[in-house]
């Protein structure tokens, strides 16, 4: 499938790993751009990174017969990644987004280089990339170097469930290593595709977890005998934040048809963690929308350097690879998503608190059984870790390359820790789901809404009511994995 000229996060959500193909227009743009660069090189002019050294070595002129070696040296020397391996699904996004960026036709690469990345994507040859090494400026240098090594037969790849050397996998697929030409190593390494791929994954996950938070929050509301008035009252009309309105409508719709809501309530009002779900969950939705707009601009941009403007007869060395727009907004998204876990843990705490005719810790025989006491401890621990992870990476900068690169974004660190925050949010929401289901058991035979009863029933098909203490870890893992499903399965019932 050909990528359109402009891609959105929602489009990528529906991509479903279809085979990639370069459009005729993309091939033409790439060819025209490369032909212009080849003509320029014949004139003998000096251009950064094309026929000079890199970083603080930018004033060292490289001989024409060494330009290919210069590019391969660049990739090899920059392959300094360390730490955990980047998940395969995110490396696939890196390949796709790198293809899309180079296909804009301003990077000075040959069509064969872009096609090789397409081949990797389609054949399931996924380069081994490491989380640590990028400063989020000058491009995601180390991660993109590891992504690029297999083009000329170096490095490691994941292929058919195994980690293997790239050269043997290329040979197995009838692919010859491609030597790099002038500018190509630089074009491959300069770019924000590492940050952008994490951002893409994170936005898709954030949108799903945001839906889960509303759905699970509604289940907890019935389990805690909370009122639905704060979700339907016109207070949202007089404070019309988009996310707040959407959350209130969501929760009210999930509670529709609930017999529990029809029962008389003794309380005048509910704690904030229930009553203020529209305001808290809604603010997170608004941040997701803001970050989505920024990331969509980024993934449709040319972010390498220098940029070859064949249509304007110019080669411009600038800073489009600088990750500051991503760094700031990924930090913002981490904070916003952490708040979903923060308020979720508070609802879990209230559900086990022994209030509103629920037994302490939701244990049928509290005392002999501890019930969900320590599940709440676990949620509290995870929420606390998220607070530590939400220290903004973007407020930091370390000088590199002998002072040539004297301000960096640290957007790569913002991206990788955001993923950890989102994994933690899913765990905390899973704990709330399990706790709310246990509390709802004590409300039966009174029924929640059809949608929420179906959610309870589907969870119960995997995790039974806890009538006495057991190893709760196993249940927590099941609940966490349960949230891998699309919440629309219950929202649309």
N, C-alpha and C positions, 0 to 999 in steps of 0.2 A: 504494500500500500504506500502511495506517495504521501509524504507529509504535506499539509497545506502550507501556503506562504506564511500564515500566522497560526501558531498553536496556542491553545488555552489549557489550563489545568483540567477542566472538564473533558476536553478532547482527549488528553492523555489518559484520563481515568478510563475512558472507553476504548483505549488503544488495544488492550488485551494481547500484546505481544505479536501482532500481525507482522508479516514480513515487510521489511523496509524496501523502498525503491526510490532512486533518484528520479525526479521529474525531468522532462526534456528541458524545461526552462532553467532548472537548477544546473544541469550539465552544461548548458550554454553559458550561464553566468560564470561558472567555475572556469571554463575553457577560455573565455574572453579575458578574465582577470589574470589567469596564468600567462597567457600570451603577451599581455601588456608588461607583466613583470619580467619575462624573458627578454623582451626588447629593451627594457630599461637596463638590465644587467649587462647587455652587450655594449652599452655606452660607457661603462666603467665608473659610474657614479657610486658614492658610498652611502649605504643605508644601514641603519642600526639592525643588527641581528641577521641581516641578509648576507652581508659580506663584511661584518665586523664581529668582534667578540661580544659578550653579553654582560649585562649589569655594569659594574664599574670598569669592565674591559671593553666598553663600547667604542673606545678610540683606537683599538687594535684592528687594523685592516687585514682581512683574510684573502689569500690568493684565490683566483677563480677556480683553479684545479683542486682546491681543498674545501669548496663550499658544501659538497655532499657530506664529507667527513665531519665538517663543522656541525652540521645538523644532527648527525648520529651521535657525535660526542656530547652535544647538548642534552639529548634525551637520556643517554646513559648516565651522565654526570648528575642529572637532576632526579634520577630514580632513587631517591633517598627516603622513601616512605618507611614508616615504622608503625608499631602498634597493631591493633586488631585489623583483620581484613575487612574491607568494605563489603557489605552484603551483596550477593550477586544481583539481586533485583535493582539495587541502586547503581551498580556498575552498568547494567543494561540501560538505565536512564542516561548515564554519562555518555555511552556510545550514541544513543539516539540524539541527545542534545548537541553533542559535538558534530554529528552529521548535519543537523539542522543549522548550526552556527556557520560551519564551513560552506554550506550550500547557499549562503547569502551572496557569495561571490565577491568578497572583499578581503580574502585571506591569502591569496597568492599561491594556493596549493593546486596540484594537479588533480584531475578527476579520479585518477587511479588510487590516490590516497584516501579520498572520501569513500570510494567504492569499497576499499578494503575494510573500512570501519563498518560499512553496510553488510559486507560479507560476514564479519565477526558477529554482528547482531543476528543475522538470519541463520547462521550455522550454529549458534549457541557457543561460540568461542569467546569466553568472557575473561578478559585480562584480570589477573590478581592485582588488586589495588589496596593500599593501606591507608588507615584513617589519619595518621599523623604525618605532618610534613609541610602542609600548606599554610602560608601566612595570610592567604586571602587577598593577595595583591601580587602584581606581576603575573597574575593568573594563579590557578591552583597547580603550581609547578610540579611538585613531587607526585601527587596523585595522577595528574595527566601524563607525566612521564611514564609511569607504570602502565597506564592505559595504552600508550603509544608504542612501547617496546616491541610487542608482538608483530607490528607492521613489518619490521625488518628482521623478524625471527628471533628476537631475544625476549627474556622474561618468562613469566609463568602465566598459564591460563587455566580456567575451569572449563572442562569439556566432558560432557556426558557423565557428570557426577564425580570426575576425578580431577586432581590438580596435576598438571603436566607442563613440561617445557614447551614453549610456543613453537619452536622449530619443528618438533615431531608432529604436532597437531596440524601445522600448516602443510607439511608434507603429506599427511594422511588425507587431507582435503584437497590435494592437488594445487595448493597455493604456493607460489614462490615468494620468498622474502622480497620486500620492495625497498631498495635503497632510497633514502630521502634526498630530495633536491633542495636547492637554495630556498630558504624561508620556511620550509615545511615543518621542521622540528619546532621552530618558534611558534608557528601557527597552531600546532598541536598542543603545545605546553601552555601558551598564553591563552587564558580563557577562564570562565567562572563555572565550568560545567560540573565540577565536584560539588561546590556550594549549591548550584542550581538543582542538581539531581537530588541532593538531600532535601532541599527546599520543596521540590516537587513531591517526593515521598511524604514529607512531613505535612504538607497541605492536604494531600489526599487522606492521610491518617487523621489529621486534625478535624476535618469535616465529618468523618465517620464518628470519631469519638465525641464530637459536639452533639451529634444526633443521639448517640448512646446516652450521653449525660442527661438530656431531656427525658428520654424514655425511662431510664433507671430512676431519675429523680421523681417522675410521676408515680412509678411503682412504690418508691419509698414514701411518697406523700400519702397514698392510700394505706400503706402498712402502718404509718404513724398516725393515722386518722387526722391528717392535716386538712385544712379547708381549701376549696378550690377558688374561693373569691378573689384572691390576689392575681389569679391568672385570667379572669374574665372581666374584671372591673375596668371601666373606661379610664383608669389612671394611666394606662399605657398610651391613650390618645393624647394626653396632655404632657407626656414626656416621650415623644415619638422616635426614640432610637430604633433603627431598623431591627437590630438583633433582639432588643428587648421585646418588641412587638411579636416577632417571629417565635421567640421562646414561649411567651405567654400563650400564644395560639396553639403551639405544639402541645404543651402540657395539658391545656384544657381539652384538646381533642383526644389525647391519650386517656384522659379520665372520663370521657363521655360514655354514659351507660353504666357507670360504677354504682353499685348498690351501697357501697361503703360511703360514698360521698353523700348519699341521701340520708344517712344516719345523723341524728342530732349531735352536735359538737359542744363540748363544755367550755373549751378555751375561747378567749376573746380574739387572740391572734396567735400565729405560730412563730417559732424561732426563724431568724433570718435565713438559715440554710434551706428552709422550705419556702418561706414567704418571698424571698428575694431571688429565687431562681431566674425569673425573667431578666432582672437587672444584672446578675452576675454571669449567667450563661450567655445572655444577650451581648454583653460587652465583649466576651470572647469571640462570638460570631462576627462582631464588627471588626475585630482585629484580624480575624481570618480573611475577611473580605479585603481589608487594606493590604495585607501581605500578599494575597493572591494577585492584586493589581501590580504590585512591584515585581513579583517573580515572573509574571507573564511578560512584562516589558523586558526583563532580563533574558529570558530563554528565547526571545525573538530578536535579540540584539547581536551585534558583532562585538565580541569582547576580547579578541586577541590584539596583538601589537607587533610591528606597526601595521596599520590598515592601508590596504592598497586600493586607491580610488582610481580605477582605470578610466572611469567616465569623466573624471575631473583632472586627469593627468597629475596625480599627486600620490605620494606615499607619506603618510603622516604617522609619526611616533607620538603617542599620547598615553592616556591612562585608562582606557575602557576596561582593562582587566581588573581594576581596583574594585574590591568587593564591598565597599562601604554601604551601598544601598541594601545589599543582602544582609550584611552583618548586623546592622541596626534593626532591621525588620525581623530577622530570625531570632534575635534576642527578645524582641517584643512579643513574638509568637510564643516563645518558651514561657514567658511570664504569664501570658493570657491563658495558655493551656494548663499551666500548673495550677491556676486558680480553679479549674474544673475539678482537679483532684482535691484541692484544699477544701472546697465546700462539700464535696462528696464525703470526705472523711468525717465532717461534722454531722452529716445526716446519719452515717453509720454509727457514730457515737451516741446520737439521740435514740436510735433504734435499739441499742443494747442497754440503755440507761435505766430500764425498769419503769418508764413512764407509760401512761395511757393504757393501762391494763396489759402491758407486755411484761413477761417475766424478765428478771435481771439477766443480762447477757444472752437473752433468748434461749436460755437453757430450761428444758422441761423440769429438771430437778436441780435447780441452782444450788450450789454448795457442793453436792457430790459431783456435779458437772459444772465446768467453767464456761461452756457454751462458746460464744463468739468474743469472749473477753480479749483474747490475744490476737484475734483477727484485726480488731481495731488498733491494737499496738502496732501491728505490721503496717496498716494503712498510715498511721501517724509517722512511723519511721520513714516510709516512702515519701510522704508529703514533705517531711523535713529535708530529705535528700534533694528533692526538687527545688526547695528554697535555696539550697547551696548551689545547685546547677544553674539557677537563674541569675547568678552574678553575671552581668553582661560581659561577654567576650570583647565586644566592640569598643569598650573603654580602654583597651590595652593596645599598645603598639611597641614593636621592638625594631630597632634599626638593623638593616641587613645590607649585604652587597657593598661593603665599604662605604656606607652612607648614601649610595645612589638610590636605594629604596628605603627612604628614611621615615615613611609613615605607611603602615600596613593595617588592614582591616580586622584581621583575626576572624574573618567570616567563616573560615573552615571549622574553627573550634566552636563557633556559634552553631554551625550546622550539625556537627556530630553530637554536641551535648543536647541540642533540641531533640534529636532522635531518642536519647536516653530519657528525657523528660516525658516524651509521648509514650514510651514503653511503660514508664511509671504511672502515668495517668490511666492507662488501660488496666493496670493491676489494681489501682485503687478503686476504679469504677467496677471492676470484677468483684472486689470485696463487698462493695455496697450492694451490688446485684444479689450476691449470695445471702447477705444479711437481710435485705428487703424480702427476698423469697421466704426466708425462715420466719420473719415477722408476719408475713401474709398468711402463712400456715396457721398462725394463732388467731387470725381474723376469720378464717373459714368456720362455718359455712357461708358467712357473708362474702359476697363476691365483689371483686374489683371490676373494671371494664372488660369487655371481651378481648380487646387487644392485650391488656396487661395480664389477664388470666392465661392467655395463650403463651405469653412470654414466660410466666411462672411455670406453666405446664411443660414447655419445651426445655426449660432449665432442669426441671425435676426429672425429666427423662434421662438426664445425665448425672445429676447429683440429687440424692434423696434427702428428705427431711432429717436433720440431725437430732435424733431422739436421745442420744447419749454421746459423750465425748468420744471422738475418734481423731485420727491424724488429719487435721484440717488442711494441711498443705496440699494434699491431693485434690481436695475440693476447690481450693483457691486457684490452682493451676487450670482446672477444668473451666472455672468461671472466667478466668483471664482469656483462655482460648475461645470460649463461647463468643467473646466480643470481636473475634475475627470475622464473624458473620456480618452481613449487611443488615443494619437495624431496620431498613425498609421492609424486611420480611415481617415485622410486627407493626410497624408504623402504618402500613397500608392495609392491614386486616380490617 
